[in-house]
Amino acid sequence: MGRYIESVCRLCRRENLKLYLKGDRCYSDKCGVDRRAYPPGQHGQGRAKFSNYGIQLREKQKVKRMYGLAEGQFRNFFAKAERQKGITGTNLLVLLERRLDNMVYRLGFANSRSEARQLVRHGHFTVNGRKTNIPSCLVKVGDMIALREKSRKISKITEALEAVARRGVPSWLDLQKEQFQGRVAAFPTREELTMPIKEQLIVELYSK
């Protein structure tokens, strides 16, 4: 699978939005979007005109990059959302939020989703007491996500937990900071997902 190895700040600038891909740097005055609020590249400061397809594509790219997924992974999530009852766009966002790496990030154990993905892959977390190293694992309501005993002194995890007050923990999650664990209290509603996402554009793109 292809892996993006260039500057992730370019991705935020391309979408003209902070995707919070670099943790603390995104909150500082070093943020690429704040310093250069225009798309990257030779013609980045030119006037861009998008067709309807271009607008839909940019929205899909924004969400895909926000959650750190490859195109095939994202398409699979959309197909699963389409098969479920309810609104496809909302189903898609809830499925993305249910990923284990996203939950680790949301609970404050990591400063970014990419950092959370790496921590999960290295086996630092358990789900309901069982070691799980699959970032795409979908958690359920009532699941307990815990940091393993031997991983509780890792500096970047403790630093992330100290900074969790700044970012906040979503209302659908219950963080037990002193026990290094968190519980999935509920799945988020569309109103609770406050990121600037227009999921209907993604549905229209994949429905062509």
Steps between C-alpha positions, in 0.01 A plus 500: 500500500631846413599719794523879503846605622507869410417790733151451645465877535462506122186287536344752740591787270353317201167470683532853645412355839682381810475120496707474822743252348801614706359523850632789709658675200150563362416706810820708482607793284705253292185359340538496121140609440544809720834591345408441137125502453505393136539164319853361452683493170612743231147618422366483854430872524308505173125527488354150508169411336340164578233314310228313690711186467804686631309620806380146573850360452657755735247412770578130466875566508460718809321230700729224374808697606344602830465135602822389326351244263600371158249523216413129513440510875280806470297348218445185709369709789264679264371169363436380855322825589283466190385153604392617844160643583476875538674791331808383309708810571436487873565125503836563333613756759391280792690202353814713466463619859469138619849407379727405789777740398248786491366404844854496644550851357161625620566373853823700508759221503661645184545846352393397149326214325823389330671482840202305638520259206866431571434441870219254422714313247776461759256329737477763774121474544241244597129488420296334776821356643624346174808631323401652165744628239260567211439877457191445282327283763148638559409545864150456641301681767620385841849401383784591737820625337799488736871572484706195591683510834848490347418789263393755763841665526538577128571873493294594194193328647531673838563833327188451286290421809629814672388707201157336468331788682581732209338279236228351719344154499176450302181450700448149362825381661577456871869554575631360829833677492642363826433142385637565149179378341183622336156359423286544189182633661310543171545557130510867400199667342547719193450812711788397729743469208595864469772474234423708187401201282234494228455126473220530245760610243686172557178303453434685174857433381480123557147481362599613150 
